[in-house]
């Protein structure tokens, strides 16, 4: 079985986000970037499936500018077998990404496509569902547990829903998106990081995949959240109740 994992390069989760002066987006110049945490979880699960004998190859893919190579090398250092970079300087939105992944799936013929449920930069939570729709494959979103039996052509996905846990049995090939509780990703060791620097990364273009990048979305303005007002100290419970009733209007 071959597993294809899509990974995205995003601003590191520990970095304080700054909005550009012209409000056209967030500042990414001289900002630490990293692999999207949910993508890390998806890659970790693919590696565990391979280690359990369910898969023979883990393919990691990313799309964007030349800097995506760093994210792909992180994936190789974690243990992926191959890497593909879809090279483009165009702004990519979920539908365009889904079409590119669909093109890669048609050429690589994976048995499973694993993605993070969302990226922490746009929080769109759309790409996995769109990929499944375009490929007409079954999908298991927000997976908190995956299980397979040896030689099976299906995978059982446990996912968290409002009422508890839901278990789905999907016939392969399938698309699965990873939730936060699926696993704890491993750290890439220094020897593997050094080896990953020497591994080749295949490069393709959207044109080679038969995909035309276009979008019907336009970012009008990006602004920072309103700053919270400073708290106040009250001298008594009666004063607190008075403020909650007459100023906050919550009681």
C-alpha positions as CSV (number, residue, x, y, z in Angstrom):
1,X,0.0,0.0,0.0
2,X,1.2,3.5,-0.8
3,X,0.2,6.5,1.4
4,X,0.4,10.0,0.1
5,X,0.6,12.8,2.8
6,X,0.1,16.4,2.0
7,X,2.0,18.9,4.1
8,X,1.9,22.7,4.3
9,X,4.5,25.3,5.2
10,X,3.0,27.8,7.8
11,X,4.2,30.3,10.3
12,X,5.4,28.5,13.4
13,X,2.7,28.1,16.0
14,X,4.8,29.8,18.7
15,X,5.4,33.0,16.7
16,X,3.3,36.1,17.4
17,X,1.4,37.0,14.2
18,X,1.8,40.5,12.8
19,X,-0.5,42.1,10.3
20,X,1.1,43.9,7.4
21,X,1.0,47.7,7.4
22,X,-1.2,47.7,4.3
23,X,-3.6,45.1,5.9
24,X,-3.2,42.8,2.8
25,X,-2.2,39.8,4.9
26,X,0.1,38.7,7.7
27,X,3.9,39.4,7.8
28,X,6.0,36.4,6.7
29,X,9.3,38.1,5.9
30,X,12.0,37.0,8.4
31,X,9.4,34.9,10.3
32,X,10.1,31.4,11.5
33,X,8.2,28.9,9.4
34,X,7.4,25.2,10.1
35,X,5.3,22.3,9.0
36,X,1.6,22.7,9.9
37,X,1.1,20.7,13.2
38,X,-1.9,18.8,11.8
39,X,0.1,17.8,8.8
40,X,2.8,16.5,11.1
41,X,0.2,14.3,12.8
42,X,-1.0,13.0,9.4
43,X,2.6,12.2,8.4
44,X,3.3,10.5,11.8
45,X,0.2,8.3,11.3
46,X,1.3,7.3,7.8
47,X,4.8,6.3,9.2
48,X,3.2,4.2,11.9
49,X,1.0,2.4,9.4
50,X,4.2,1.6,7.4
51,X,6.0,0.5,10.5
52,X,3.1,-1.8,11.3
53,X,3.4,-3.4,7.9
54,X,0.2,-2.0,6.4
55,X,2.1,0.3,3.9
56,X,5.3,-0.1,1.9
57,X,5.8,3.5,0.9
58,X,5.0,7.0,2.3
59,X,5.1,9.8,-0.1
60,X,5.1,13.4,1.2
61,X,3.9,16.3,-1.1
62,X,3.8,20.0,-0.7
63,X,3.0,22.9,-3.0
64,X,4.2,26.5,-3.3
65,X,7.4,28.4,-3.7
66,X,11.0,27.1,-3.3
67,X,10.8,27.4,0.5
68,X,8.5,24.3,0.5
69,X,11.6,22.2,0.0
70,X,12.5,22.8,3.7
71,X,9.1,21.4,4.8
72,X,9.5,18.4,2.5
73,X,13.0,17.8,3.9
74,X,11.5,17.8,7.4
75,X,9.1,15.1,6.2
76,X,11.9,13.1,4.8
77,X,13.8,13.5,8.0
78,X,10.8,12.1,9.9
79,X,10.9,9.0,7.8
80,X,9.0,9.6,4.5
81,X,10.4,7.6,1.5
82,X,9.9,10.2,-1.2
83,X,9.0,13.8,-1.7
84,X,7.2,15.7,-4.4
85,X,7.2,19.5,-4.7
86,X,4.5,21.1,-6.8
87,X,6.2,24.3,-7.8
88,X,4.1,27.5,-8.2
89,X,4.3,31.1,-7.1
90,X,0.5,31.5,-7.4
91,X,-1.6,32.1,-4.3
92,X,-3.2,28.7,-3.5
93,X,-6.7,28.4,-1.9
94,X,-8.3,25.0,-0.8
95,X,-9.9,24.2,-4.2
96,X,-6.7,24.7,-6.1
97,X,-4.8,22.6,-3.6
98,X,-7.4,19.9,-3.9
99,X,-7.2,19.9,-7.7
100,X,-3.4,19.6,-7.5
101,X,-3.6,16.7,-5.0
102,X,-6.2,15.0,-7.2
103,X,-3.8,15.3,-10.1
104,X,-1.0,13.8,-8.0
105,X,-3.3,11.0,-6.8
106,X,-4.1,10.1,-10.4
107,X,-0.5,9.8,-11.3
108,X,0.9,8.2,-8.2
109,X,-2.0,5.9,-7.5
110,X,-1.9,5.9,-3.7
111,X,-4.2,3.7,-1.6
112,X,-4.7,6.4,1.0
113,X,-4.4,10.2,1.1
114,X,-3.7,11.6,4.5
115,X,-4.0,15.3,5.4
116,X,-4.2,17.5,8.5
117,X,-7.8,18.4,9.1
118,X,-6.9,22.1,8.7
119,X,-3.9,24.5,8.5
120,X,-3.3,26.8,11.4
121,X,-2.9,29.8,9.1
122,X,-6.2,30.0,7.3
123,X,-8.2,27.3,9.4
124,X,-10.1,26.5,6.2
125,X,-10.8,22.8,7.0
126,X,-11.8,22.3,3.3
127,X,-9.0,20.6,1.4
128,X,-9.5,17.0,2.5
129,X,-13.2,17.0,1.8
130,X,-12.7,18.6,-1.6
131,X,-10.0,16.0,-2.5
132,X,-12.4,13.2,-1.6
133,X,-15.2,14.8,-3.7
134,X,-13.0,15.3,-6.7
135,X,-11.6,11.7,-6.6
136,X,-15.0,10.3,-5.6
137,X,-13.3,8.4,-2.7
138,X,-14.8,7.7,0.7
139,X,-13.6,10.1,3.4
140,X,-13.0,10.0,7.2
141,X,-12.5,13.5,8.6
142,X,-11.2,14.6,12.1
143,X,-9.7,11.1,12.7
144,X,-8.7,10.5,16.3
145,X,-7.8,6.8,15.7
146,X,-7.0,4.6,12.7
147,X,-6.9,0.9,12.7
148,X,-6.3,-1.7,10.0
149,X,-6.1,-5.5,9.8
150,X,-3.3,-7.2,8.0
151,X,-4.0,-7.6,4.3
152,X,-7.3,-5.7,4.6
153,X,-8.6,-3.5,1.9
154,X,-10.4,-1.2,4.4
155,X,-9.5,1.1,7.3
156,X,-11.5,1.9,10.4
157,X,-11.6,5.5,11.4
158,X,-12.7,6.7,14.8
159,X,-13.7,10.4,14.9
160,X,-15.0,12.7,17.6
161,X,-18.5,14.1,17.1
162,X,-20.7,16.2,19.3
163,X,-22.4,13.2,20.8
164,X,-19.3,11.2,21.5
165,X,-17.2,8.9,19.2
166,X,-18.2,7.7,15.7
167,X,-16.5,4.7,13.9
168,X,-16.4,4.5,10.1
169,X,-15.2,1.6,8.0
170,X,-13.8,2.9,4.7
171,X,-13.0,0.9,1.6
172,X,-9.6,1.9,0.2
173,X,-8.6,4.0,-1.6
174,X,-9.8,6.7,0.9
175,X,-9.1,10.2,2.1
176,X,-8.5,10.8,5.8
177,X,-7.9,14.0,7.7
178,X,-6.0,14.0,11.0
179,X,-7.3,15.5,14.3
180,X,-5.1,16.6,17.2
181,X,-5.6,13.5,19.3
182,X,-4.6,11.0,16.6
183,X,-1.0,10.8,17.8
184,X,2.1,12.6,19.1
185,X,4.5,13.3,16.1
186,X,8.1,12.1,16.5
187,X,11.1,14.4,16.4
188,X,13.5,14.1,13.5
189,X,16.9,12.9,14.7
190,X,20.0,14.7,13.7
191,X,21.4,11.8,11.5
192,X,18.1,11.7,9.6
193,X,18.1,15.4,9.2
194,X,21.5,15.2,7.6
195,X,20.5,12.3,5.4
196,X,17.3,14.2,4.3
197,X,19.5,17.1,3.0
198,X,20.9,14.7,0.4
199,X,17.7,13.1,-0.7
200,X,16.2,14.2,-4.1
201,X,12.9,16.0,-4.2
202,X,10.9,15.5,-7.4
203,X,9.4,18.7,-8.8
204,X,6.3,19.1,-11.0
205,X,4.3,22.1,-12.1
206,X,0.5,22.6,-12.1
207,X,0.6,22.5,-15.9
208,X,2.2,19.0,-15.8
209,X,-0.7,17.9,-13.6
210,X,-3.3,19.5,-15.9
211,X,-4.4,22.0,-13.3
212,X,-5.0,25.7,-14.0
213,X,-4.6,27.8,-10.9
214,X,-7.4,30.3,-10.5
215,X,-9.5,31.6,-7.6
216,X,-12.8,33.3,-7.1
217,X,-11.6,34.5,-3.7
218,X,-10.1,37.9,-2.9
219,X,-8.8,39.0,0.5
220,X,-10.2,42.5,1.1
221,X,-8.6,43.3,4.4
222,X,-6.8,41.6,7.3
223,X,-7.0,43.2,10.7
224,X,-5.8,42.2,14.2
225,X,-8.5,41.2,16.8
226,X,-9.7,43.9,19.0
227,X,-7.6,44.3,22.1
228,X,-9.3,43.3,25.4
229,X,-9.9,46.0,27.9
230,X,-7.9,45.8,31.1
231,X,-9.6,44.2,34.1
232,X,-10.7,46.1,37.2
233,X,-10.4,45.2,40.8
234,X,-13.6,45.3,42.9
235,X,-13.7,45.8,46.7
236,X,-16.7,43.6,47.5
237,X,-19.1,41.0,46.2
238,X,-21.8,43.6,46.1
239,X,-19.7,45.8,43.8
240,X,-19.0,42.8,41.5
241,X,-22.7,42.0,41.3
242,X,-23.5,45.6,40.5
243,X,-21.0,45.8,37.7
244,X,-22.1,42.4,36.2
245,X,-25.7,43.6,36.3
246,X,-25.4,47.3,35.3
247,X,-22.3,47.4,33.1
248,X,-21.7,44.0,31.6
249,X,-25.5,43.2,31.5
250,X,-24.8,39.5,32.0
251,X,-27.1,39.0,35.0
